[in-house]
Amino acid sequence: MTESLKARVREKLLRQITEDGCDPGFEADTDDPRLISLAADLAALDEAAEDDPVVEDLATRYWVP
């Protein structure tokens, strides 16, 4: 069974956070606007249901197939 879109988006966001030099469990107490945005998007994704339009929006924004 393939991963859900939500799981793939979450994986991509965590990878982006790690590539930007942060621990995936970081608190958004940084001044870096990119990390703040990634943290906010990850929080929104975690609160969204599988079929929530926010999942599709984030997939499009982060180019997740």
Beta strands, then each sheet from edge to edge (+ up, - down):
end
